[in-house]
Amino acid sequence: MRKVNWCYNTVMLWIAVLAIIGAVDQVTKLSAGWSAKRLATNALKDAVKSPSTLKIVEITYLGDSTSGFVKGEFDCQNSFGATIRSSFNCYVAAGKVSNLDLKQRQ
């Protein structure tokens, strides 16, 4: 009976350890996604004509804990003061944004 309890406790301990590792991995991915979105938003502010009017409508991170793509839609005023909806996408890796692409919605 004692051997069965020891085996059961060992298995339960390993299950708990694996659950914690999985949770930490999820938190790392969430943190990476949040950071990538923030970096992309900052790059977007630098790229538009009127950064003070920038409103992110939708933003999505597709990647892992080291790199990925950020895409979304935003509203911002153009040179004439008209608010225009546009989309963007970029690649984020090592804390840097590259290949920022802006497209005005038709």
C-alpha positions, -999 to +999 in steps of 0.1 A: +000+000+000+028+024+009+045+018-025+012+026-043+008+059-024+044+068-033+039+060-070+006+080-070+022+110-053+051+109-077+028+109-107+007+137-092+038+158-086+049+154-122+015+163-135+016+195-113+051+203-125+041+199-162+010+221-156+031+248-141+056+247-170+027+249-195+012+279-176+046+297-176+049+290-213+014+305-219+023+336-198+055+340-218+035+339-251+010+364-238+037+387-226+055+385-260+022+392-278+015+422-256+051+436-261+049+430-299+015+448-301+030+478-281+061+479-304+039+478-335+016+505-322+046+528-315+060+521-350+025+529-364+024+562-345+058+571-361+044+563-396+011+581-397+005+618-405-014+626-373-003+603-344-025+621-319-056+610-338-046+573-341-072+549-328-064+511-330-096+493-340-082+458-340-048+443-334-037+407-335-004+389-327+005+357-346+037+342-333+055+326-305+075+340-275+104+352-297+089+366-329+058+370-349+035+391-371+012+419-358-017+429-380-047+451-375-069+481-384-068+517-373-085+550-378-064+581-382-068+616-398-050+623-430-035+656-441-069+671-448-084+662-414-106+633-427-106+602-406-095+572-427-097+535-418-065+516-428-049+483-421-013+474-412+009+445-407+045+441-396+070+416-383+084+419-348+115+401-335+141+408-309+122+439-298+123+455-333+096+461-358+103+455-395+084+455-428+057+478-415+031+479-443+001+503-443-029+500-466-057+524-469-091+507-469-110+511-502 
